[in-house]
Every structure is written in structure tokens, then in C-alpha cells.
Amino acid sequence: MQDSLIVNKSKAFAIRIVKLYQFLTETKREYIMSKQMLRSGTSIGANVKESVYAQTRADFHTKLTIALKETSETLYWLELLFETGYLTTEAFNSINSDCIELLKLLTAITKKTKTGKGE
């Protein structure tokens, strides 16, 4: 799983989140919501990466479940930033679609690992 789709996509998403954070703080002078988005958005990839070296199947499932929760939180902050005018429709739609894709991938993986149908 080290070079898997979810590892690569979650890292690429984290990079986008960091760049968005830089934009929001430097250009829009928004510090509170963007910091929350930065924390949850980069935590997704960190937990996915940790799952690569999980000691047990339960540990693997737990790490990916945490990543799933962080993805959901990131969606919330992105929606809030958009609805308060800090993100344009175009910027929001682009990063939001990536976040939803991660949510779907993590949901599928966690469902499979919980029921024991594979990792």
C-alpha cells in the first residue's frame, strides 16, 4: 500500500491544502478557519501514511478511520471558507472535488477492512 492510490492522492491533497493556507493567510488575511483547514487537511495524509506501517489489521483500520474523520472535517472548513466569501466558486469546486474523492476512497477502504473483505 506504500505507493497506493490513497497514499498518493492524500499527499497531493495535503500539498494543495498547504498552498491554499498560504494563499488565505497572505492574500485574504484569514487565519482562524484556514489554520483549522490546514490541520485537518494535512492530517489525512499523515494518518494514511501511518496506516502503511500498521502493526495489525485493527490498527490499519483505526488509522484510516481517523483519516476519514479528518477528511469530513476538512470538507466542513472548505464549505465554511467558501460560504463566507474567502474562496471563489472555482477554487472551492476544484479542491472540494478532490476532498470528496478522498472521502469516497477512505469510506470504501474502511468499510472493506471493517467487514474483513481485504485491505
N, CA, C and O atoms as a GROMACS GRO file, in nm:
protein
  476
    1MET      N    1   0.082  -0.120   0.000
    1MET     CA    2   0.000   0.000   0.000
    1MET      C    3   0.085   0.126   0.000
    1MET      O    4   0.033   0.236  -0.016
    2GLN      N    5   0.216   0.112   0.018
    2GLN     CA    6   0.304   0.227   0.031
    2GLN      C    7   0.291   0.325  -0.087
    2GLN      O    8   0.290   0.446  -0.066
    3ASP      N    9   0.281   0.275  -0.208
    3ASP     CA   10   0.266   0.362  -0.325
    3ASP      C   11   0.126   0.353  -0.383
    3ASP      O   12   0.107   0.365  -0.504
    4SER      N   13   0.029   0.332  -0.298
    4SER     CA   14  -0.108   0.314  -0.344
    4SER      C   15  -0.174   0.446  -0.382
    4SER      O   16  -0.122   0.554  -0.356
    5LEU      N   17  -0.287   0.433  -0.445
    5LEU     CA   18  -0.366   0.547  -0.489
    5LEU      C   19  -0.399   0.639  -0.372
    5LEU      O   20  -0.383   0.761  -0.383
    6ILE      N   21  -0.445   0.584  -0.260
    6ILE     CA   22  -0.485   0.666  -0.147
    6ILE      C   23  -0.365   0.738  -0.085
    6ILE      O   24  -0.378   0.852  -0.040
    7VAL      N   25  -0.250   0.674  -0.081
    7VAL     CA   26  -0.129   0.740  -0.028
    7VAL      C   27  -0.092   0.858  -0.117
    7VAL      O   28  -0.067   0.968  -0.068
    8ASN      N   29  -0.090   0.836  -0.247
    8ASN     CA   30  -0.052   0.942  -0.341
    8ASN      C   31  -0.154   1.057  -0.342
    8ASN      O   32  -0.116   1.174  -0.341
    9LYS      N   33  -0.281   1.023  -0.346
    9LYS     CA   34  -0.384   1.126  -0.350
    9LYS      C   35  -0.392   1.207  -0.221
    9LYS      O   36  -0.413   1.328  -0.225
   10SER      N   37  -0.374   1.141  -0.108
   10SER     CA   38  -0.381   1.215   0.019
   10SER      C   39  -0.261   1.308   0.035
   10SER      O   40  -0.274   1.416   0.093
   11LYS      N   41  -0.145   1.269  -0.017
   11LYS     CA   42  -0.028   1.357  -0.011
   11LYS      C   43  -0.045   1.475  -0.106
   11LYS      O   44  -0.016   1.589  -0.070
   12ALA      N   45  -0.093   1.449  -0.227
   12ALA     CA   46  -0.117   1.557  -0.322
   12ALA      C   47  -0.221   1.655  -0.267
   12ALA      O   48  -0.209   1.776  -0.286
   13PHE      N   49  -0.322   1.602  -0.200
   13PHE     CA   50  -0.424   1.687  -0.139
   13PHE      C   51  -0.363   1.773  -0.029
   13PHE      O   52  -0.394   1.892  -0.018
   14ALA      N   53  -0.276   1.716   0.053
   14ALA     CA   54  -0.210   1.791   0.160
   14ALA      C   55  -0.129   1.907   0.103
   14ALA      O   56  -0.127   2.016   0.161
   15ILE      N   57  -0.064   1.883  -0.008
   15ILE     CA   58   0.014   1.989  -0.073
   15ILE      C   59  -0.078   2.102  -0.119
   15ILE      O   60  -0.046   2.219  -0.103
   16ARG      N   61  -0.192   2.066  -0.175
   16ARG     CA   62  -0.290   2.168  -0.216
   16ARG      C   63  -0.341   2.246  -0.096
   16ARG      O   64  -0.359   2.368  -0.103
   17ILE      N   65  -0.364   2.177   0.014
   17ILE     CA   66  -0.413   2.242   0.136
   17ILE      C   67  -0.309   2.341   0.189
   17ILE      O   68  -0.344   2.452   0.230
   18VAL      N   69  -0.183   2.302   0.188
   18VAL     CA   70  -0.077   2.393   0.234
   18VAL      C   71  -0.073   2.518   0.147
   18VAL      O   72  -0.061   2.629   0.198
   19LYS      N   73  -0.082   2.500   0.017
   19LYS     CA   74  -0.080   2.615  -0.075
   19LYS      C   75  -0.203   2.703  -0.056
   19LYS      O   76  -0.194   2.826  -0.063
   20LEU      N   77  -0.318   2.641  -0.033
   20LEU     CA   78  -0.439   2.718  -0.008
   20LEU      C   79  -0.426   2.796   0.123
   20LEU      O   80  -0.468   2.912   0.131
   21TYR      N   81  -0.369   2.733   0.224
   21TYR     CA   82  -0.346   2.801   0.352
   21TYR      C   83  -0.257   2.924   0.331
   21TYR      O   84  -0.285   3.032   0.383
   22GLN      N   85  -0.150   2.906   0.256
   22GLN     CA   86  -0.059   3.018   0.228
   22GLN      C   87  -0.134   3.132   0.160
   22GLN      O   88  -0.117   3.249   0.196
   23PHE      N   89  -0.216   3.099   0.061
   23PHE     CA   90  -0.295   3.199  -0.010
   23PHE      C   91  -0.391   3.272   0.086
   23PHE      O   92  -0.399   3.394   0.086
   24LEU      N   93  -0.462   3.194   0.166
   24LEU     CA   94  -0.562   3.254   0.256
   24LEU      C   95  -0.498   3.345   0.361
   24LEU      O   96  -0.554   3.449   0.394
   25THR      N   97  -0.383   3.308   0.412
   25THR     CA   98  -0.319   3.391   0.514
   25THR      C   99  -0.248   3.512   0.454
   25THR      O  100  -0.251   3.621   0.511
   26GLU      N  101  -0.183   3.492   0.340
   26GLU     CA  102  -0.106   3.602   0.281
   26GLU      C  103  -0.194   3.699   0.203
   26GLU      O  104  -0.171   3.820   0.208
   27THR      N  105  -0.294   3.649   0.132
   27THR     CA  106  -0.375   3.734   0.045
   27THR      C  107  -0.504   3.779   0.111
   27THR      O  108  -0.541   3.896   0.103
   28LYS      N  109  -0.572   3.688   0.175
   28LYS     CA  110  -0.703   3.719   0.234
   28LYS      C  111  -0.695   3.758   0.381
   28LYS      O  112  -0.793   3.805   0.439
   29ARG      N  113  -0.579   3.737   0.441
   29ARG     CA  114  -0.559   3.766   0.584
   29ARG      C  115  -0.660   3.692   0.672
   29ARG      O  116  -0.712   3.747   0.770
   30GLU      N  117  -0.686   3.568   0.636
   30GLU     CA  118  -0.776   3.483   0.714
   30GLU      C  119  -0.689   3.380   0.785
   30GLU      O  120  -0.616   3.306   0.720
   31TYR      N  121  -0.697   3.376   0.918
   31TYR     CA  122  -0.605   3.293   0.995
   31TYR      C  123  -0.672   3.182   1.076
   31TYR      O  124  -0.608   3.079   1.101
   32ILE      N  125  -0.795   3.198   1.115
   32ILE     CA  126  -0.858   3.103   1.206
   32ILE      C  127  -0.909   2.979   1.132
   32ILE      O  128  -0.865   2.867   1.160
   33MET      N  129  -1.002   2.998   1.039
   33MET     CA  130  -1.057   2.884   0.966
   33MET      C  131  -0.951   2.815   0.881
   33MET      O  132  -0.949   2.693   0.869
   34SER      N  133  -0.862   2.894   0.823
   34SER     CA  134  -0.759   2.837   0.737
   34SER      C  135  -0.662   2.750   0.818
   34SER      O  136  -0.613   2.649   0.767
   35LYS      N  137  -0.636   2.787   0.942
   35LYS     CA  138  -0.547   2.706   1.027
   35LYS      C  139  -0.614   2.572   1.060
   35LYS      O  140  -0.549   2.468   1.061
   36GLN      N  141  -0.744   2.575   1.087
   36GLN     CA  142  -0.818   2.452   1.113
   36GLN      C  143  -0.817   2.362   0.989
   36GLN      O  144  -0.797   2.241   0.999
   37MET      N  145  -0.838   2.423   0.871
   37MET     CA  146  -0.836   2.350   0.745
   37MET      C  147  -0.698   2.289   0.722
   37MET      O  148  -0.687   2.175   0.677
   38LEU      N  149  -0.593   2.365   0.754
   38LEU     CA  150  -0.456   2.316   0.738
   38LEU      C  151  -0.432   2.193   0.826
   38LEU      O  152  -0.376   2.093   0.781
   39ARG      N  153  -0.475   2.202   0.951
   39ARG     CA  154  -0.454   2.090   1.044
   39ARG      C  155  -0.526   1.964   0.998
   39ARG      O  156  -0.465   1.857   0.990
   40SER      N  157  -0.655   1.977   0.968
   40SER     CA  158  -0.731   1.857   0.929
   40SER      C  159  -0.691   1.808   0.791
   40SER      O  160  -0.682   1.687   0.768
   41GLY      N  161  -0.666   1.900   0.699
   41GLY     CA  162  -0.632   1.862   0.561
   41GLY      C  163  -0.499   1.792   0.546
   41GLY      O  164  -0.484   1.705   0.460
   42THR      N  165  -0.402   1.828   0.629
   42THR     CA  166  -0.272   1.760   0.623
   42THR      C  167  -0.272   1.633   0.709
   42THR      O  168  -0.191   1.543   0.688
   43SER      N  169  -0.362   1.627   0.805
   43SER     CA  170  -0.372   1.509   0.891
   43SER      C  171  -0.421   1.387   0.814
   43SER      O  172  -0.389   1.273   0.850
   44ILE      N  173  -0.496   1.409   0.709
   44ILE     CA  174  -0.548   1.298   0.628
   44ILE      C  175  -0.431   1.213   0.577
   44ILE      O  176  -0.425   1.093   0.602
   45GLY      N  177  -0.339   1.278   0.508
   45GLY     CA  178  -0.224   1.208   0.451
   45GLY      C  179  -0.133   1.148   0.557
   45GLY      O  180  -0.076   1.040   0.537
   46ALA      N  181  -0.119   1.218   0.669
   46ALA     CA  182  -0.034   1.166   0.776
   46ALA      C  183  -0.090   1.034   0.831
   46ALA      O  184  -0.016   0.940   0.855
   47ASN      N  185  -0.221   1.029   0.850
   47ASN     CA  186  -0.283   0.907   0.901
   47ASN      C  187  -0.282   0.795   0.797
   47ASN      O  188  -0.264   0.678   0.831
   48VAL      N  189  -0.301   0.830   0.672
   48VAL     CA  190  -0.293   0.730   0.565
   48VAL      C  191  -0.152   0.672   0.561
   48VAL      O  192  -0.134   0.550   0.550
   49LYS      N  193  -0.051   0.758   0.570
   49LYS     CA  194   0.088   0.713   0.568
   49LYS      C  195   0.119   0.624   0.688
   49LYS      O  196   0.189   0.524   0.676
   50GLU      N  197   0.066   0.660   0.805
   50GLU     CA  198   0.084   0.576   0.923
   50GLU      C  199   0.022   0.439   0.904
   50GLU      O  200   0.075   0.339   0.952
   51SER      N  201  -0.090   0.433   0.834
   51SER     CA  202  -0.159   0.305   0.814
   51SER      C  203  -0.074   0.207   0.732
   51SER      O  204  -0.092   0.086   0.742
   52VAL      N  205   0.017   0.259   0.651
   52VAL     CA  206   0.104   0.175   0.570
   52VAL      C  207   0.186   0.082   0.660
   52VAL      O  208   0.214  -0.032   0.624
   53TYR      N  209   0.223   0.132   0.776
   53TYR     CA  210   0.306   0.054   0.868
   53TYR      C  211   0.229   0.010   0.992
   53TYR      O  212   0.287  -0.009   1.099
   54ALA      N  213   0.100  -0.007   0.976
   54ALA     CA  214   0.017  -0.051   1.089
   54ALA      C  215   0.064  -0.188   1.137
   54ALA      O  216   0.105  -0.273   1.058
   55GLN      N  217   0.056  -0.208   1.267
   55GLN     CA  218   0.102  -0.334   1.326
   55GLN      C  219   0.000  -0.445   1.313
   55GLN      O  220   0.035  -0.563   1.306
   56THR      N  221  -0.126  -0.407   1.310
   56THR     CA  222  -0.233  -0.507   1.299
   56THR      C  223  -0.340  -0.456   1.203
   56THR      O  224  -0.341  -0.339   1.165
   57ARG      N  225  -0.429  -0.544   1.166
   57ARG     CA  226  -0.541  -0.506   1.081
   57ARG      C  227  -0.628  -0.401   1.151
   57ARG      O  228  -0.677  -0.308   1.088
   58ALA      N  229  -0.646  -0.418   1.283
   58ALA     CA  230  -0.726  -0.322   1.360
   58ALA      C  231  -0.658  -0.184   1.362
   58ALA      O  232  -0.725  -0.082   1.351
   59ASP      N  233  -0.526  -0.182   1.375
   59ASP     CA  234  -0.451  -0.057   1.372
   59ASP      C  235  -0.465   0.010   1.236
   59ASP      O  236  -0.485   0.131   1.227
   60PHE      N  237  -0.454  -0.069   1.130
   60PHE     CA  238  -0.473  -0.020   0.993
   60PHE      C  239  -0.610   0.046   0.978
   60PHE      O  240  -0.622   0.157   0.926
   61HIS      N  241  -0.712  -0.024   1.024
   61HIS     CA  242  -0.849   0.027   1.015
   61HIS      C  243  -0.865   0.156   1.096
   61HIS      O  244  -0.929   0.251   1.050
   62THR      N  245  -0.807   0.159   1.215
   62THR     CA  246  -0.818   0.277   1.301
   62THR      C  247  -0.754   0.399   1.237
   62THR      O  248  -0.812   0.507   1.238
   63LYS      N  249  -0.635   0.384   1.182
   63LYS     CA  250  -0.565   0.496   1.118
   63LYS      C  251  -0.646   0.551   1.000
   63LYS      O  252  -0.656   0.672   0.982
   64LEU      N  253  -0.704   0.461   0.920
   64LEU     CA  254  -0.782   0.507   0.806
   64LEU      C  255  -0.916   0.566   0.848
   64LEU      O  256  -0.969   0.655   0.780
   65THR      N  257  -0.970   0.519   0.958
   65THR     CA  258  -1.093   0.579   1.011
   65THR      C  259  -1.066   0.721   1.059
   65THR      O  260  -1.148   0.810   1.040
   66ILE      N  261  -0.952   0.742   1.122
   66ILE     CA  262  -0.914   0.878   1.164
   66ILE      C  263  -0.897   0.966   1.041
   66ILE      O  264  -0.941   1.081   1.040
   67ALA      N  265  -0.833   0.914   0.937
   67ALA     CA  266  -0.816   0.990   0.812
   67ALA      C  267  -0.952   1.026   0.752
   67ALA      O  268  -0.970   1.136   0.700
   68LEU      N  269  -1.047   0.934   0.761
   68LEU     CA  270  -1.182   0.960   0.711
   68LEU      C  271  -1.248   1.074   0.788
   68LEU      O  272  -1.310   1.162   0.729
   69LYS      N  273  -1.234   1.072   0.920
   69LYS     CA  274  -1.291   1.179   1.002
   69LYS      C  275  -1.225   1.313   0.973
   69LYS      O  276  -1.293   1.416   0.969
   70GLU      N  277  -1.096   1.312   0.952
   70GLU     CA  278  -1.024   1.436   0.918
   70GLU      C  279  -1.068   1.489   0.782
   70GLU      O  280  -1.074   1.610   0.762
   71THR      N  281  -1.099   1.400   0.690
   71THR     CA  282  -1.148   1.440   0.558
   71THR      C  283  -1.283   1.508   0.572
   71THR      O  284  -1.308   1.611   0.509
   72SER      N  285  -1.369   1.452   0.653
   72SER     CA  286  -1.500   1.512   0.678
   72SER      C  287  -1.486   1.650   0.740
   72SER      O  288  -1.556   1.744   0.702
   73GLU      N  289  -1.395   1.663   0.835
   73GLU     CA  290  -1.372   1.794   0.898
   73GLU      C  291  -1.319   1.894   0.796
   73GLU      O  292  -1.360   2.011   0.795
   74THR      N  293  -1.229   1.850   0.710
   74THR     CA  294  -1.174   1.938   0.608
   74THR      C  295  -1.284   1.988   0.514
   74THR      O  296  -1.285   2.105   0.476
   75LEU      N  297  -1.374   1.899   0.477
   75LEU     CA  298  -1.489   1.941   0.395
   75LEU      C  299  -1.566   2.053   0.462
   75LEU      O  300  -1.606   2.150   0.397
   76TYR      N  301  -1.587   2.041   0.591
   76TYR     CA  302  -1.658   2.144   0.667
   76TYR      C  303  -1.587   2.279   0.657
   76TYR      O  304  -1.650   2.381   0.628
   77TRP      N  305  -1.456   2.280   0.680
   77TRP     CA  306  -1.382   2.407   0.675
   77TRP      C  307  -1.380   2.465   0.534
   77TRP      O  308  -1.388   2.587   0.518
   78LEU      N  309  -1.369   2.380   0.434
   78LEU     CA  310  -1.373   2.430   0.295
   78LEU      C  311  -1.509   2.493   0.265
   78LEU      O  312  -1.515   2.600   0.204
   79GLU      N  313  -1.616   2.427   0.307
   79GLU     CA  314  -1.751   2.481   0.287
   79GLU      C  315  -1.766   2.615   0.359
   79GLU      O  316  -1.822   2.710   0.303
   80LEU      N  317  -1.718   2.624   0.480
   80LEU     CA  318  -1.727   2.747   0.558
   80LEU      C  319  -1.647   2.859   0.493
   80LEU      O  320  -1.694   2.973   0.486
   81LEU      N  321  -1.527   2.828   0.447
   81LEU     CA  322  -1.446   2.929   0.379
   81LEU      C  323  -1.514   2.978   0.250
   81LEU      O  324  -1.508   3.096   0.217
   82PHE      N  325  -1.578   2.887   0.180
   82PHE     CA  326  -1.649   2.925   0.058
   82PHE      C  327  -1.772   3.010   0.091
   82PHE      O  328  -1.794   3.114   0.030
   83GLU      N  329  -1.851   2.964   0.185
   83GLU     CA  330  -1.977   3.032   0.218
   83GLU      C  331  -1.956   3.167   0.287
   83GLU      O  332  -2.049   3.247   0.294
   84THR      N  333  -1.836   3.193   0.336
   84THR     CA  334  -1.806   3.324   0.395
   84THR      C  335  -1.727   3.414   0.300
   84THR      O  336  -1.681   3.521   0.338
   85GLY      N  337  -1.711   3.368   0.176
   85GLY     CA  338  -1.652   3.453   0.073
   85GLY      C  339  -1.500   3.450   0.061
   85GLY      O  340  -1.443   3.530  -0.013
   86TYR      N  341  -1.433   3.361   0.133
   86TYR     CA  342  -1.287   3.355   0.123
   86TYR      C  343  -1.239   3.273   0.003
   86TYR      O  344  -1.126   3.291  -0.042
   87LEU      N  345  -1.324   3.184  -0.049
   87LEU     CA  346  -1.289   3.105  -0.166
   87LEU      C  347  -1.387   3.135  -0.279
   87LEU      O  348  -1.507   3.147  -0.257
   88THR      N  349  -1.334   3.147  -0.399
   88THR     CA  350  -1.420   3.164  -0.516
   88THR      C  351  -1.488   3.031  -0.546
   88THR      O  352  -1.446   2.926  -0.497
   89THR      N  353  -1.591   3.036  -0.625
   89THR     CA  354  -1.661   2.913  -0.665
   89THR      C  355  -1.565   2.817  -0.735
   89THR      O  356  -1.566   2.697  -0.709
   90GLU      N  357  -1.484   2.871  -0.824
   90GLU     CA  358  -1.389   2.788  -0.899
   90GLU      C  359  -1.287   2.721  -0.806
   90GLU      O  360  -1.262   2.601  -0.819
   91ALA      N  361  -1.230   2.796  -0.714
   91ALA     CA  362  -1.131   2.741  -0.621
   91ALA      C  363  -1.197   2.636  -0.530
   91ALA      O  364  -1.141   2.529  -0.507
   92PHE      N  365  -1.314   2.668  -0.481
   92PHE     CA  366  -1.385   2.575  -0.394
   92PHE      C  367  -1.418   2.445  -0.466
   92PHE      O  368  -1.391   2.337  -0.415
   93ASN      N  369  -1.476   2.456  -0.585
   93ASN     CA  370  -1.516   2.337  -0.660
   93ASN      C  371  -1.398   2.245  -0.688
   93ASN      O  372  -1.411   2.123  -0.681
   94SER      N  373  -1.285   2.302  -0.719
   94SER     CA  374  -1.166   2.224  -0.751
   94SER      C  375  -1.116   2.144  -0.630
   94SER      O  376  -1.099   2.023  -0.638
   95ILE      N  377  -1.093   2.211  -0.519
   95ILE     CA  378  -1.039   2.142  -0.402
   95ILE      C  379  -1.145   2.058  -0.333
   95ILE      O  380  -1.114   1.954  -0.275
   96ASN      N  381  -1.269   2.102  -0.339
   96ASN     CA  382  -1.378   2.025  -0.279
   96ASN      C  383  -1.396   1.891  -0.350
   96ASN      O  384  -1.422   1.790  -0.285
   97SER      N  385  -1.382   1.889  -0.482
   97SER     CA  386  -1.398   1.763  -0.554
   97SER      C  387  -1.286   1.665  -0.518
   97SER      O  388  -1.310   1.545  -0.509
   98ASP      N  389  -1.165   1.716  -0.496
   98ASP     CA  390  -1.055   1.630  -0.450
   98ASP      C  391  -1.084   1.574  -0.311
   98ASP      O  392  -1.056   1.458  -0.283
   99CYS      N  393  -1.139   1.658  -0.225
   99CYS     CA  394  -1.170   1.616  -0.089
   99CYS      C  395  -1.281   1.510  -0.089
   99CYS      O  396  -1.273   1.412  -0.015
  100ILE      N  397  -1.381   1.528  -0.171
  100ILE     CA  398  -1.489   1.430  -0.181
  100ILE      C  399  -1.437   1.298  -0.237
  100ILE      O  400  -1.479   1.191  -0.193
  101GLU      N  401  -1.345   1.305  -0.332
  101GLU     CA  402  -1.285   1.183  -0.386
  101GLU      C  403  -1.212   1.106  -0.275
  101GLU      O  404  -1.224   0.984  -0.266
  102LEU      N  405  -1.136   1.178  -0.192
  102LEU     CA  406  -1.068   1.114  -0.079
  102LEU      C  407  -1.170   1.052   0.018
  102LEU      O  408  -1.151   0.941   0.068
  103LEU      N  409  -1.276   1.125   0.043
  103LEU     CA  410  -1.381   1.076   0.132
  103LEU      C  411  -1.439   0.944   0.080
  103LEU      O  412  -1.459   0.850   0.157
  104LYS      N  413  -1.465   0.938  -0.048
  104LYS     CA  414  -1.521   0.816  -0.108
  104LYS      C  415  -1.421   0.700  -0.102
  104LYS      O  416  -1.459   0.587  -0.069
  105LEU      N  417  -1.295   0.728  -0.132
  105LEU     CA  418  -1.193   0.623  -0.127
  105LEU      C  419  -1.176   0.570   0.016
  105LEU      O  420  -1.172   0.449   0.037
  106LEU      N  421  -1.167   0.660   0.111
  106LEU     CA  422  -1.149   0.619   0.250
  106LEU      C  423  -1.271   0.546   0.304
  106LEU      O  424  -1.259   0.453   0.383
  107THR      N  425  -1.389   0.589   0.263
  107THR     CA  426  -1.512   0.520   0.305
  107THR      C  427  -1.512   0.377   0.254
  107THR      O  428  -1.544   0.284   0.328
  108ALA      N  429  -1.476   0.360   0.127
  108ALA     CA  430  -1.472   0.224   0.069
  108ALA      C  431  -1.369   0.136   0.139
  108ALA      O  432  -1.396   0.020   0.170
  109ILE      N  433  -1.251   0.191   0.164
  109ILE     CA  434  -1.145   0.112   0.228
  109ILE      C  435  -1.184   0.075   0.371
  109ILE      O  436  -1.166  -0.039   0.412
  110THR      N  437  -1.236   0.171   0.446
  110THR     CA  438  -1.271   0.141   0.586
  110THR      C  439  -1.386   0.043   0.594
  110THR      O  440  -1.391  -0.039   0.686
  111LYS      N  441  -1.479   0.050   0.501
  111LYS     CA  442  -1.589  -0.049   0.501
  111LYS      C  443  -1.535  -0.189   0.475
  111LYS      O  444  -1.577  -0.285   0.539
  112LYS      N  445  -1.443  -0.201   0.380
  112LYS     CA  446  -1.384  -0.332   0.347
  112LYS      C  447  -1.303  -0.388   0.462
  112LYS      O  448  -1.312  -0.507   0.493
  113THR      N  449  -1.224  -0.302   0.526
  113THR     CA  450  -1.140  -0.352   0.635
  113THR      C  451  -1.220  -0.385   0.759
  113THR      O  452  -1.183  -0.473   0.837
  114LYS      N  453  -1.330  -0.314   0.778
  114LYS     CA  454  -1.415  -0.342   0.896
  114LYS      C  455  -1.485  -0.476   0.882
  114LYS      O  456  -1.499  -0.549   0.980
  115THR      N  457  -1.528  -0.507   0.761
  115THR     CA  458  -1.601  -0.633   0.739
  115THR      C  459  -1.506  -0.748   0.709
  115THR      O  460  -1.550  -0.862   0.699
  116GLY      N  461  -1.378  -0.718   0.696
  116GLY     CA  462  -1.280  -0.824   0.673
  116GLY      C  463  -1.270  -0.870   0.529
  116GLY      O  464  -1.230  -0.983   0.504
  117LYS      N  465  -1.307  -0.784   0.432
  117LYS     CA  466  -1.304  -0.821   0.292
  117LYS      C  467  -1.176  -0.780   0.221
  117LYS      O  468  -1.170  -0.782   0.098
  118GLY      N  469  -1.076  -0.742   0.296
  118GLY     CA  470  -0.948  -0.708   0.232
  118GLY      C  471  -0.897  -0.574   0.274
  118GLY      O  472  -0.969  -0.492   0.331
  119GLU      N  473  -0.769  -0.552   0.246
  119GLU     CA  474  -0.704  -0.426   0.277
  119GLU      C  475  -0.669  -0.362   0.147
  119GLU      O  476  -0.612  -0.253   0.146
   0.00000   0.00000   0.00000
